[in-house]
Amino acid sequence: MNTNKPKEYTNYSTSRVLAEIAIFVALATALSQIIIFQLPQGGSITLASMVPILWLALRRGPKIGLIAGAVYGLVQLAVMPQIYYLPQVLLDYPLAFGCLGLAGFFQKRFALAGVAVAITGRFIMHLISGVLFFASYAPAGMNPWVYSALYNGSYLLPELVISLFVIFLLQKSKALKMYM
């Protein structure tokens, strides 16, 4: 018995996944424009802007989630750039937002843990960027690691709470399962 999928199905599936990535990245980008609080050197609290990428990762797995997250990061770079150093761009955009795809490792169970891991991954990328490229912004005598953790945590912790709440509601309403 031949278990290979017909070529038409593979193309349809690939086209469908690419369309989903485009739709979820567009939705995340639209939500990122609804800013609740903006920090001076970048970073903001938004209306659940990471949820579409997290949801896609939970739906399609880590590979698609990582790709969608990185694409979303590049779109964020184009829409709201905060460019200071070329290596900083890599850490703060495709790598940081790509980490949102880590939620895909939790697609079968523990979706909320996946959300926490994904946003923690994003936090780590911004933390490293903050220490490497923005240590000069730290108040005199403050450790750059502490400054970067406080700065990045000040917007990512509320984003984590918002994202956990929305994903929880999607799970509770069975909407998350319906599209998985």
C-alpha positions, 0 to 999 in steps of 0.5 A, a space after each residue: 500500500 502506497 502511503 505517500 500523499 498525492 502531489 496535489 494534496 501536498 501542494 494544497 496543504 503547503 498553500 493552506 499553511 502559507 495562507 494561514 501564516 499570512 493571515 495569522 501574521 496579519 492579525 498579529 500585526 493588526 493587534 500590535 497596532 492597538 497599544 495599551 502602553 508604549 515604552 520609550 526605547 521600544 516594547 509595548 503592551 498590546 491587545 494580545 498581539 502575540 496570541 495569533 502566532 501562539 495559536 498558530 504554533 499550538 495548531 500547526 506545531 513548532 516548525 510552522 510556529 517558528 517560521 510564522 514568529 520569525 516572519 511576524 518579527 520581520 513585519 514588526 521590523 518593517 512596521 515599527 522599527 527600533 534599529 540601533 545596531 545590526 546584530 540587535 535587529 536579529 535578536 530583537 526581531 526574527 529571533 525574539 518573535 520566532 521564539 513564539 513558535 516554541 509554544 508548538 512543542 506543547 500543542 498536544 497538552 499544556 497549551 498555557 505552559 507553551 505560551 509561558 515558554 514561548 514568551 519567556 523565550 522572547 524575553 530571553 532574546 530581548 534580555 540578551 539584546 538589552 545587555 549587549 546593546 543597551 547597557 548604557 541606558 541603565 542608571 549609574 551603578 545598576 547592573 545591565 542584566 537587572 536593568 534589561 530584565 526590569 525593562 523588558 519584563 515591564 512590558 512582556 510580563 503584562 503581555 504574558 498575562 494577557 496572552 495566557 488569559 486569551 488562550 485560556 478563554 479560547 481553550 475554555 470556549 473550545 475555539 482553540 480545539 475547533 481549529 486544531 
